[in-house]
Amino acid sequence: MVELDMLYKIERCRDYYTLAEVWFASVKATHDFLSDEDLNYYHERVPVLYMPNVDIYAIRDAEGAWRSFIGLSGDMIEMLFVHPDSMGRGYGTALLRFAVKEMCVRKVDVNEQNLRALRFYRKHGFEIFGRDDVDSEGKMYPILHLIYKDKTL
C-alpha cells in the first residue's frame, strides 16, 4: 500500500470483477462513442483478458469501495478509470502521479474520441506522439499515443 499526498491510499488490487464494474460505469459515462455491442464486448474481456496482464493499483473511498484504478505494464498506462460518482475528486490525478513518480511510467494510449481523457493527460504534461486508426482489437476507434514530457506531476 502506498500513501500519496496523505489523501489517498493506493493499493495493489486483484479484485478484477469489482474493478470491472468501476470500469463499466466509467466507460458508460465517458465513452459515448462506443456502441452497446462494443461496450459489452470489452466489458466481458476486461476482468479475464486485460486486467490479469497488468499491475493494478486502486483507491477505495471512506466506506471501503473501490473508486478508481490504474493498470500498468512497463512504462505504459494500460488503463485508468474513475467511477463517475467520484470524478473530479483527485482519484485519477493521484493514480497518475503515482504511476509517473513511483513507477516511472511515461506513456499512455487514449481513444481519440475521449476528449475528457485527452484533456486530463495533456493537463498533466502528456503530449501526442502518434496515432493509430484502430484500437488493439482492430475496431474502428482511433487511438492517440501520448508520452509524458512535462515535469508538472
BELBEL-V713383 format. One record per backbone hydrogen bond with DSSP energy under -1.0 kcal/mol. NH is the residue of the N-H (numbers start at 1). CO is the residue of the C=O. E is the energy in kcal/mol with one decimal. If there is no record, write none. Layout:
nh=NH co=CO e=E
nh=NH co=CO e=E
//
This chain:
nh=2 co=10 e=-3.2
nh=4 co=8 e=-2.4
nh=7 co=4 e=-1.7
nh=8 co=4 e=-1.5
nh=10 co=2 e=-3.7
nh=11 co=58 e=-2.7
nh=13 co=56 e=-2.1
nh=16 co=14 e=-2.0
nh=19 co=15 e=-2.5
nh=20 co=16 e=-2.2
nh=22 co=18 e=-1.3
nh=23 co=19 e=-2.9
nh=24 co=20 e=-2.5
nh=25 co=21 e=-2.3
nh=26 co=22 e=-2.5
nh=27 co=23 e=-3.1
nh=28 co=24 e=-2.6
nh=29 co=25 e=-1.5
nh=30 co=26 e=-1.4
nh=31 co=27 e=-3.0
nh=34 co=31 e=-2.0
nh=39 co=35 e=-2.7
nh=40 co=36 e=-2.4
nh=41 co=37 e=-2.0
nh=42 co=38 e=-2.6
nh=43 co=39 e=-2.4
nh=44 co=40 e=-2.0
nh=46 co=42 e=-2.4
nh=49 co=45 e=-3.3
nh=50 co=45 e=-1.6
nh=51 co=46 e=-2.8
nh=53 co=50 e=-1.4
nh=54 co=51 e=-1.8
nh=55 co=72 e=-2.9
nh=57 co=70 e=-2.5
nh=58 co=11 e=-2.9
nh=59 co=68 e=-2.4
nh=61 co=65 e=-2.5
nh=64 co=61 e=-1.9
nh=67 co=59 e=-3.2
nh=68 co=59 e=-1.3
nh=69 co=81 e=-2.4
nh=70 co=57 e=-2.8
nh=71 co=79 e=-3.1
nh=72 co=55 e=-2.6
nh=73 co=76 e=-2.4
nh=76 co=73 e=-1.7
nh=77 co=107 e=-2.9
nh=78 co=71 e=-3.1
nh=79 co=71 e=-1.4
nh=81 co=69 e=-2.4
nh=83 co=67 e=-3.3
nh=86 co=83 e=-2.3
nh=89 co=86 e=-1.3
nh=94 co=90 e=-2.4
nh=95 co=91 e=-2.3
nh=96 co=92 e=-2.5
nh=97 co=93 e=-2.8
nh=98 co=94 e=-2.3
nh=99 co=95 e=-2.4
nh=100 co=96 e=-2.5
nh=101 co=97 e=-3.1
nh=102 co=98 e=-2.1
nh=103 co=98 e=-1.3
nh=105 co=99 e=-2.5
nh=106 co=75 e=-2.3
nh=107 co=75 e=-2.2
nh=108 co=146 e=-1.9
nh=110 co=144 e=-2.5
nh=112 co=142 e=-2.8
nh=114 co=111 e=-1.6
nh=115 co=113 e=-1.8
nh=118 co=114 e=-2.2
nh=119 co=115 e=-2.6
nh=120 co=116 e=-2.2
nh=121 co=117 e=-2.6
nh=122 co=118 e=-2.4
nh=123 co=119 e=-2.7
nh=124 co=120 e=-1.1
nh=125 co=122 e=-1.7
nh=126 co=121 e=-2.3
nh=127 co=147 e=-2.7
nh=129 co=145 e=-3.2
nh=130 co=145 e=-1.2
nh=132 co=143 e=-2.7
nh=135 co=139 e=-2.3
nh=138 co=135 e=-2.0
nh=141 co=139 e=-2.5
nh=143 co=132 e=-2.2
nh=144 co=110 e=-3.3
nh=145 co=130 e=-2.8
nh=146 co=108 e=-3.1
nh=147 co=127 e=-2.4
nh=148 co=106 e=-2.9
nh=149 co=125 e=-3.1
nh=150 co=125 e=-2.0
//
